[in-house]
Structure formats: C-alpha cells, structure tokens
Amino acid sequence: MSVALAEQHIVVTGASQGIGAAIADALAGQDARLSLMARRLPPLQEKASQLPHAQAISVDVSQSDSVAQAFQQARQGFGPVDILVNSAGQVHSAPLQRMNDDDWHRMIAVNLDSLFYCCREALADMRKSGSGRIVNIASTAALKGYNYVAAYCAAKHGALGLTRALALENVTQKITVNAVCPGYTETELIQNAIQTLMEKTGRDAACARAEFTRSNPQGRLIDPAEVAATVVWLCSPEAGSITGQAIAVAGGEVMH
C-alpha cells in the first residue's frame, strides 16, 4: 500500500464503468479517499459501495454549474481535492458530412469542456495547498486521426493541448498535469461498438472484434487495469518530474 496516496482526496470522473471504474479500483487499493463522479447515480453508488472511503456524486461534466456543485459536495465529504482524474467521455461515430451540430457540440462538451470545468475546480484547491496531480484520460485519438470520429478526435487533440498548457502554468506549484492515451480498450464502449458493427455489416463477433484489435501491433484490446496502473504511477511521488506528457497505452500503435 502506498503511504503517499493514503488519505489523499482523489476525484475520478466517469467512474461508474470502464476505464474510470478500473482507475477507482486501483486507487482504492492505495487507501485513497475517492469522490466518484458520473452522470448516472445508481451504478456509481454500487461502485462506491464496493470500495473503502468512497462517495458517489452525480454530475453532468458538460455543464459548468453541475461540476461546481459536484466538487463542492466532494469537498464537504473529504476536504480539498488533492488529485483529479478526468475519465468521463463519450464517442459518436459518423462521417463529418453526416454529423449535425448537436452531435459535434456534445462531443466537444463531454470530452473537452468537461476538462476545463473540472481542472478549474481542482486547481483552486491544489494551488492553495501547493501541490497536486491531474491526469486526463485522453486517447490515441489525441495523437492521430481515426475515420468517422472527427469530433472525438478534435476534442481529444484539444484535451492534450489543454494538458500541456496547464502543465506549464502550474509547473512551479508542484502540480503535474499529464494525459494517458489508451488505444482501443476492453470496455462497455467497445462492446457496444462491436455490437453495432455486427448489426450494420452482418459480420460475426470475431470479425467485428478484429476491426478494433488490428490497429494494436500486439493484436489485442488494452486491459483497463493497464490504464489504471499508469494513472496510479502518475499520481505517485516517483512521477513528480513527469508533467505535460502524453503516455500512450496502446501496444505500440503510437510511438513518439
């Protein structure tokens, strides 16, 4: 157990499932105090009930007022925020010419505006204490392009730009800001995408799954626990000199 993370107040958004839930599990193993945030409260409460020192807080990360209220609730439970992990996100798939304004704005709001709102709240606490960690769960879509997810790629590229700017703004405050960029990961999101591909193309499950594994030179999907382990390391004292970085967890898909 890491003494350094014991009693640290960590906010994790998108914590009810997928990568966010795996991050919550890993940080709970470090004896941290966790404010788990997501839009749907029942599955979030179920996750929190499985972990020590965890509270569930409903939030719409795309709305500034909702984020401010959620962070105030988090502080009432566990005090000022020491660490923020932004894991909430959504993806919408469509060729750009078929994407409407609402879909575009929703992708930007959930995947980029949310980081601005949450980082602003967390940094208010971190700058007062003179230390902190922010980890933004981006994507390999922050480092390259993918077909049919232009808005998602634009938002994730923006997330990386925001990460690097905040890293520089806070570098003298002992606050680090980094991005973790997973490739296709074994989550509910990918399972839904595989199911959609099967329905649209008539392919069987193995062929549909191969569409997502072929981009990874290791020929597999990423385990959410691998992403979570990277996050735990970035939160540790040993990663104190790591800031403004984009760490790809993608089996060699992206090298830079």
KEKETI-544589 format. One record per residue (C-alpha): residue in three letters; x, y negated, z negated; residue number from 1. Coordinates in Angstrom, 2 decimals, always signed. Each point is the difference from the previous one (the first is absolute). Example, Ala and Ser with C-alpha at 12.3 -4.5 7.8 and 13.67 -1.06 7.14 Angstrom:
! residues 2
+--------+---------+---------+---------+-----+
! residu !      xx !      yy !      zz ! num !
+--------+---------+---------+---------+-----+
!    ALA !  +12.30 !   +4.50 !   -7.80 !   1 !
!    SER !   +1.37 !   -3.44 !   +0.66 !   2 !
+--------+---------+---------+---------+-----+
***
This chain:
! residues 256
+--------+---------+---------+---------+-----+
! residu !      xx !      yy !      zz ! num !
+--------+---------+---------+---------+-----+
!    MET !   +0.00 !   +0.00 !   +0.00 !   1 !
!    SER !   +1.34 !   -3.45 !   +0.94 !   2 !
!    VAL !   +0.33 !   -2.21 !   -3.06 !   3 !
!    ALA !   +0.26 !   -3.01 !   +2.33 !   4 !
!    LEU !   -3.54 !   +0.45 !   +1.34 !   5 !
!    ALA !   -1.60 !   +0.99 !   -3.30 !   6 !
!    GLU !   -2.57 !   -2.60 !   -1.04 !   7 !
!    GLN !   +0.44 !   -1.92 !   +3.25 !   8 !
!    HIS !   -3.33 !   -1.33 !   +1.31 !   9 !
!    ILE !   -0.32 !   +1.12 !   +3.61 !  10 !
!    VAL !   -2.82 !   -0.92 !   +2.37 !  11 !
!    VAL !   -0.61 !   +2.47 !   +2.81 !  12 !
!    THR !   -2.55 !   -0.90 !   +2.67 !  13 !
!    GLY !   -1.66 !   +2.62 !   +2.17 !  14 !
!    ALA !   +0.55 !   +2.42 !   -2.87 !  15 !
!    SER !   -3.07 !   +2.21 !   +0.32 !  16 !
!    GLN !   +1.36 !   +2.24 !   +2.76 !  17 !
!    GLY !   +2.85 !   +0.75 !   +2.38 !  18 !
!    ILE !   +3.35 !   -1.68 !   -0.45 !  19 !
!    GLY !   -1.33 !   -2.33 !   -2.72 !  20 !
!    ALA !   -1.21 !   +2.92 !   -2.11 !  21 !
!    ALA !   +3.35 !   +1.77 !   +0.40 !  22 !
!    ILE !   +1.79 !   -3.18 !   -1.11 !  23 !
!    ALA !   -2.26 !   -0.22 !   -3.04 !  24 !
!    ASP !   +0.83 !   +3.60 !   -0.92 !  25 !
!    ALA !   +3.74 !   -0.60 !   +0.35 !  26 !
!    LEU !   -0.03 !   -3.20 !   -2.05 !  27 !
!    ALA !   -2.15 !   +1.61 !   -2.69 !  28 !
!    GLY !   +2.79 !   +2.54 !   -0.36 !  29 !
!    GLN !   +2.27 !   -2.91 !   -0.90 !  30 !
!    ASP !   -2.27 !   -0.94 !   -2.94 !  31 !
!    ALA !   -1.02 !   -3.31 !   +1.56 !  32 !
!    ARG !   -3.26 !   -1.81 !   -0.70 !  33 !
!    LEU !   -2.01 !   +0.07 !   +3.21 !  34 !
!    SER !   -2.68 !   -2.31 !   +1.31 !  35 !
!    LEU !   -1.46 !   +2.00 !   +2.88 !  36 !
!    MET !   -1.92 !   -2.06 !   +2.54 !  37 !
!    ALA !   -2.22 !   +0.93 !   +2.93 !  38 !
!    ARG !   -3.36 !   -0.96 !   +1.44 !  39 !
!    ARG !   -1.97 !   +3.11 !   -1.03 !  40 !
!    LEU !   -0.10 !   +0.28 !   -3.78 !  41 !
!    PRO !   -1.22 !   +3.62 !   -0.61 !  42 !
!    PRO !   +2.97 !   +1.79 !   +1.65 !  43 !
!    LEU !   +2.33 !   -2.55 !   -1.56 !  44 !
!    GLN !   -1.41 !   +0.70 !   -3.45 !  45 !
!    GLU !   +0.46 !   +3.71 !   +0.60 !  46 !
!    LYS !   +3.65 !   -0.53 !   +0.92 !  47 !
!    ALA !   +0.58 !   -2.24 !   -3.04 !  48 !
!    SER !   -1.58 !   +2.59 !   -2.31 !  49 !
!    GLN !   +2.64 !   +2.52 !   +1.11 !  50 !
!    LEU !   +2.92 !   -2.24 !   -1.00 !  51 !
!    PRO !   +1.28 !   -1.38 !   -3.31 !  52 !
!    HIS !   -0.05 !   -3.78 !   -0.47 !  53 !
!    ALA !   -2.08 !   -0.75 !   +3.11 !  54 !
!    GLN !   -2.93 !   -2.32 !   +0.62 !  55 !
!    ALA !   -2.23 !   -0.13 !   +3.10 !  56 !
!    ILE !   -0.88 !   -3.38 !   +1.50 !  57 !
!    SER !   -2.24 !   -0.54 !   +3.02 !  58 !
!    VAL !   +1.28 !   -2.56 !   +2.52 !  59 !
!    ASP !   -0.44 !   -1.10 !   +3.58 !  60 !
!    VAL !   +3.60 !   -0.81 !   +0.88 !  61 !
!    SER !   -1.11 !   -1.95 !   +3.08 !  62 !
!    GLN !   -1.70 !   -2.62 !   -2.20 !  63 !
!    SER !   +2.03 !   -2.51 !   -2.00 !  64 !
!    ASP !   -2.58 !   -0.43 !   -2.78 !  65 !
!    SER !   -0.37 !   +3.74 !   -0.46 !  66 !
!    VAL !   +3.77 !   +0.43 !   -0.31 !  67 !
!    ALA !   +0.28 !   -2.82 !   -2.55 !  68 !
!    GLN !   -2.76 !   +1.54 !   -2.12 !  69 !
!    ALA !   +1.56 !   +3.47 !   +0.23 !  70 !
!    PHE !   +3.40 !   -1.22 !   -1.15 !  71 !
!    GLN !   -1.57 !   -1.89 !   -2.89 !  72 !
!    GLN !   -1.74 !   +3.21 !   -1.05 !  73 !
!    ALA !   +3.30 !   +1.87 !   +0.32 !  74 !
!    ARG !   +1.74 !   -2.51 !   -2.27 !  75 !
!    GLN !   -2.73 !   +0.30 !   -2.61 !  76 !
!    GLY !   +0.69 !   +3.72 !   -0.20 !  77 !
!    PHE !   +3.79 !   +0.20 !   +0.23 !  78 !
!    GLY !   +1.42 !   -3.54 !   -0.03 !  79 !
!    PRO !   +2.08 !   -1.74 !   +2.70 !  80 !
!    VAL !   +0.83 !   +1.94 !   +3.15 !  81 !
!    ASP !   +3.57 !   +1.32 !   +0.22 !  82 !
!    ILE !   -0.22 !   +1.96 !   +3.25 !  83 !
!    LEU !   -2.33 !   -0.15 !   +3.01 !  84 !
!    VAL !   -0.45 !   +2.75 !   +2.57 !  85 !
!    ASN !   -2.17 !   -1.05 !   +2.92 !  86 !
!    SER !   -1.32 !   +3.24 !   +1.47 !  87 !
!    ALA !   -3.50 !   -0.97 !   +1.15 !  88 !
!    GLY !   -0.51 !   +0.12 !   +3.75 !  89 !
!    GLN !   -2.22 !   +0.98 !   +2.90 !  90 !
!    VAL !   +0.48 !   +0.85 !   +3.66 !  91 !
!    HIS !   -2.36 !   -0.51 !   +2.94 !  92 !
!    SER !   +0.75 !   +1.65 !   +3.32 !  93 !
!    ALA !   -1.06 !   -1.55 !   +3.32 !  94 !
!    PRO !   +1.66 !   -1.47 !   +3.10 !  95 !
!    LEU !   +0.46 !   -3.73 !   -0.49 !  96 !
!    GLN !   -2.49 !   -0.93 !   +2.72 !  97 !
!    ARG !   -2.69 !   +1.98 !   -1.81 !  98 !
!    MET !   +0.73 !   -1.46 !   -3.43 !  99 !
!    ASN !   -2.45 !   -2.61 !   -1.24 ! 100 !
!    ASP !   +0.77 !   -2.98 !   -2.21 ! 101 !
!    ASP !   -1.36 !   +1.64 !   -3.14 ! 102 !
!    ASP !   +2.25 !   +3.07 !   +0.37 ! 103 !
!    TRP !   +3.06 !   -2.18 !   +0.60 ! 104 !
!    HIS !   -0.65 !   -2.24 !   -2.99 ! 105 !
!    ARG !   -0.76 !   +2.98 !   -2.25 ! 106 !
!    MET !   +3.35 !   +1.63 !   +0.83 ! 107 !
!    ILE !   +1.87 !   -3.23 !   -0.72 ! 108 !
!    ALA !   -1.96 !   -0.61 !   -3.21 ! 109 !
!    VAL !   +0.42 !   +3.46 !   -1.51 ! 110 !
!    ASN !   +3.59 !   +0.61 !   +1.10 ! 111 !
!    LEU !   +1.56 !   -3.46 !   -0.21 ! 112 !
!    ASP !   -2.18 !   -2.58 !   -1.78 ! 113 !
!    SER !   -0.26 !   +2.46 !   -2.89 ! 114 !
!    LEU !   +3.77 !   -0.10 !   -0.51 ! 115 !
!    PHE !   -0.05 !   -3.78 !   -0.19 ! 116 !
!    TYR !   -2.79 !   +0.01 !   -2.60 ! 117 !
!    CYS !   +1.49 !   +2.78 !   -2.14 ! 118 !
!    CYS !   +3.60 !   -1.22 !   +0.18 ! 119 !
!    ARG !   -1.08 !   -3.51 !   -0.95 ! 120 !
!    GLU !   -1.73 !   +1.33 !   -3.11 ! 121 !
!    ALA !   +2.84 !   +2.31 !   -1.02 ! 122 !
!    LEU !   +2.75 !   -2.55 !   +0.62 ! 123 !
!    ALA !   -1.66 !   -2.42 !   -2.41 ! 124 !
!    ASP !   +0.75 !   +2.51 !   -2.78 ! 125 !
!    MET !   +3.37 !   +1.15 !   +1.30 ! 126 !
!    ARG !   +1.46 !   -3.47 !   +0.38 ! 127 !
!    LYS !   -1.00 !   -0.82 !   -3.58 ! 128 !
!    SER !   +1.73 !   +3.13 !   -1.32 ! 129 !
!    GLY !   +3.02 !   -0.38 !   +2.28 ! 130 !
!    SER !   -0.15 !   +3.47 !   +1.53 ! 131 !
!    GLY !   -2.21 !   +2.29 !   +2.03 ! 132 !
!    ARG !   -0.44 !   +2.39 !   +2.87 ! 133 !
!    ILE !   -2.30 !   -0.16 !   +3.02 ! 134 !
!    VAL !   -0.26 !   +2.94 !   +2.39 ! 135 !
!    ASN !   -2.15 !   -0.38 !   +3.09 ! 136 !
!    ILE !   -1.10 !   +3.22 !   +1.68 ! 137 !
!    ALA !   +0.32 !   -0.97 !   +3.64 ! 138 !
!    SER !   +0.37 !   +2.63 !   +2.74 ! 139 !
!    THR !   +2.26 !   +0.94 !   +2.85 ! 140 !
!    ALA !   -2.50 !   -2.26 !   +1.80 ! 141 !
!    ALA !   +1.90 !   -2.86 !   -1.67 ! 142 !
!    LEU !   +3.12 !   +1.11 !   +1.89 ! 143 !
!    LYS !   -1.35 !   +1.06 !   +3.42 ! 144 !
!    GLY !   -3.14 !   -0.03 !   +2.09 ! 145 !
!    TYR !   -2.71 !   +2.65 !   +0.36 ! 146 !
!    ASN !   -2.73 !   +0.34 !   +2.60 ! 147 !
!    TYR !   -3.55 !   -1.08 !   -0.86 ! 148 !
!    VAL !   +0.75 !   -1.53 !   -3.40 ! 149 !
!    ALA !   +1.16 !   -3.49 !   +1.02 ! 150 !
!    ALA !   -1.66 !   -1.78 !   -2.93 ! 151 !
!    TYR !   +1.42 !   +2.49 !   -2.49 ! 152 !
!    CYS !   +3.49 !   -0.37 !   +1.48 ! 153 !
!    ALA !   -0.28 !   -3.79 !   -0.05 ! 154 !
!    ALA !   -1.06 !   +0.05 !   -3.65 ! 155 !
!    LYS !   +2.76 !   +2.40 !   -1.02 ! 156 !
!    HIS !   +2.65 !   -2.01 !   +1.84 ! 157 !
!    GLY !   -1.33 !   -3.00 !   -1.91 ! 158 !
!    ALA !   +0.24 !   +1.97 !   -3.23 ! 159 !
!    LEU !   +3.69 !   +0.56 !   +0.62 ! 160 !
!    GLY !   +0.57 !   -3.67 !   +0.78 ! 161 !
!    LEU !   -1.77 !   -0.96 !   -3.22 ! 162 !
!    THR !   +2.10 !   +2.54 !   -1.92 ! 163 !
!    ARG !   +3.26 !   -1.50 !   +1.25 ! 164 !
!    ALA !   -1.10 !   -3.59 !   -0.62 ! 165 !
!    LEU !   -1.10 !   +0.75 !   -3.57 ! 166 !
!    ALA !   +3.23 !   +1.90 !   -0.64 ! 167 !
!    LEU !   +1.99 !   -3.14 !   +0.81 ! 168 !
!    GLU !   -2.33 !   -2.33 !   -1.90 ! 169 !
!    ASN !   +0.37 !   +2.05 !   -3.17 ! 170 !
!    VAL !   +3.53 !   +1.36 !   +0.26 ! 171 !
!    THR !   +1.33 !   -2.20 !   -2.82 ! 172 !
!    GLN !   -2.83 !   +1.06 !   -2.31 ! 173 !
!    LYS !   +1.01 !   +3.67 !   -0.30 ! 174 !
!    ILE !   -3.11 !   +0.87 !   +2.03 ! 175 !
!    THR !   +0.42 !   +2.43 !   +2.87 ! 176 !
!    VAL !   -2.42 !   +0.34 !   +2.90 ! 177 !
!    ASN !   +0.22 !   +2.96 !   +2.37 ! 178 !
!    ALA !   -2.08 !   +1.89 !   +2.54 ! 179 !
!    VAL !   -0.35 !   +3.76 !   +0.30 ! 180 !
!    CYS !   -0.90 !   +1.06 !   +3.52 ! 181 !
!    PRO !   -1.45 !   +3.52 !   +0.20 ! 182 !
!    GLY !   -0.59 !   +1.84 !   +3.23 ! 183 !
!    TYR !   -3.14 !   +2.07 !   +0.46 ! 184 !
!    THR !   -0.75 !   +1.32 !   -3.48 ! 185 !
!    GLU !   -2.12 !   +2.91 !   -1.24 ! 186 !
!    THR !   -2.93 !   -2.06 !   -1.30 ! 187 !
!    GLU !   -3.76 !   -0.23 !   +0.38 ! 188 !
!    LEU !   +0.59 !   -2.69 !   +2.62 ! 189 !
!    ILE !   +1.91 !   +2.38 !   +2.24 ! 190 !
!    GLN !   -2.48 !   +2.82 !   -0.58 ! 191 !
!    ASN !   -2.76 !   -2.32 !   +1.19 ! 192 !
!    ALA !   +2.07 !   -1.01 !   +3.01 ! 193 !
!    ILE !   +0.61 !   +3.66 !   +0.89 ! 194 !
!    GLN !   -3.71 !   +0.71 !   -0.27 ! 195 !
!    THR !   -0.84 !   -2.98 !   +2.21 ! 196 !
!    LEU !   +2.53 !   +1.11 !   +2.61 ! 197 !
!    MET !   -1.51 !   +3.50 !   +0.01 ! 198 !
!    GLU !   -3.49 !   -1.42 !   +0.51 ! 199 !
!    LYS !   +1.04 !   -2.36 !   +2.79 ! 200 !
!    THR !   +2.26 !   +2.37 !   +1.93 ! 201 !
!    GLY !   -1.27 !   +3.48 !   -0.82 ! 202 !
!    ARG !   +3.45 !   +1.06 !   -1.20 ! 203 !
!    ASP !   +0.37 !   +2.50 !   -2.80 ! 204 !
!    ALA !   +1.42 !   -1.01 !   -3.38 ! 205 !
!    ALA !   +3.55 !   +1.14 !   +0.78 ! 206 !
!    CYS !   +0.20 !   -1.95 !   +3.26 ! 207 !
!    ALA !   -1.52 !   -3.10 !   -1.58 ! 208 !
!    ARG !   +2.41 !   +0.20 !   -2.91 ! 209 !
!    ALA !   +2.93 !   +0.31 !   +2.41 ! 210 !
!    GLU !   -0.81 !   -3.48 !   +1.34 ! 211 !
!    PHE !   +1.00 !   -1.40 !   -3.37 ! 212 !
!    THR !   +2.95 !   +2.26 !   -0.83 ! 213 !
!    ARG !   +1.77 !   -0.36 !   +3.34 ! 214 !
!    SER !   +1.25 !   -3.52 !   -0.79 ! 215 !
!    ASN !   +1.90 !   +1.34 !   -3.02 ! 216 !
!    PRO !   +3.30 !   +1.65 !   +1.04 ! 217 !
!    GLN !   -0.48 !   +2.40 !   -2.91 ! 218 !
!    GLY !   -3.28 !   +1.09 !   +1.60 ! 219 !
!    ARG !   -2.21 !   -0.55 !   -3.03 ! 220 !
!    LEU !   -2.14 !   -2.48 !   -1.90 ! 221 !
!    ILE !   +1.52 !   -1.86 !   -2.92 ! 222 !
!    ASP !   -0.97 !   +1.18 !   -3.49 ! 223 !
!    PRO !   -1.50 !   -2.90 !   -2.03 ! 224 !
!    ALA !   +2.25 !   +1.05 !   -2.89 ! 225 !
!    GLU !   +3.03 !   -0.92 !   +2.13 ! 226 !
!    VAL !   -1.33 !   -3.52 !   +0.39 ! 227 !
!    ALA !   -0.79 !   -0.17 !   -3.71 ! 228 !
!    ALA !   +3.53 !   +1.06 !   -0.94 ! 229 !
!    THR !   +1.41 !   -2.83 !   +2.10 ! 230 !
!    VAL !   -2.28 !   -2.46 !   -1.77 ! 231 !
!    VAL !   +1.07 !   +1.24 !   -3.45 ! 232 !
!    TRP !   +3.65 !   -0.48 !   +0.96 ! 233 !
!    LEU !   -0.62 !   -3.55 !   +1.24 ! 234 !
!    CYS !   -1.65 !   -0.77 !   -3.35 ! 235 !
!    SER !   +2.99 !   +1.27 !   -1.95 ! 236 !
!    PRO !   +2.94 !   -2.02 !   -1.37 ! 237 !
!    GLU !   +2.30 !   +1.95 !   +2.32 ! 238 !
!    ALA !   -1.64 !   -1.74 !   +2.98 ! 239 !
!    GLY !   +0.57 !   -3.48 !   -1.39 ! 240 !
!    SER !   +2.12 !   -1.08 !   +2.97 ! 241 !
!    ILE !   -2.44 !   +1.33 !   +2.60 ! 242 !
!    THR !   -2.25 !   -2.78 !   +1.27 ! 243 !
!    GLY !   -1.49 !   -1.11 !   +3.31 ! 244 !
!    GLN !   +0.37 !   +3.51 !   +1.41 ! 245 !
!    ALA !   -2.25 !   +2.18 !   +2.15 ! 246 !
!    ILE !   +0.58 !   +3.62 !   -0.97 ! 247 !
!    ALA !   -1.38 !   +2.44 !   +2.55 ! 248 !
!    VAL !   -1.26 !   +3.30 !   -1.41 ! 249 !
!    ALA !   -0.60 !   +1.60 !   +3.36 ! 250 !
!    GLY !   +2.26 !   +2.97 !   +0.67 ! 251 !
!    GLY !   +2.27 !   -1.98 !   +2.32 ! 252 !
!    GLU !   -2.76 !   -1.48 !   +2.17 ! 253 !
!    VAL !   +1.41 !   -3.48 !   -0.58 ! 254 !
!    MET !   +3.69 !   -0.74 !   -0.56 ! 255 !
!    HIS !   +1.29 !   -3.52 !   -0.50 ! 256 !
+--------+---------+---------+---------+-----+
***
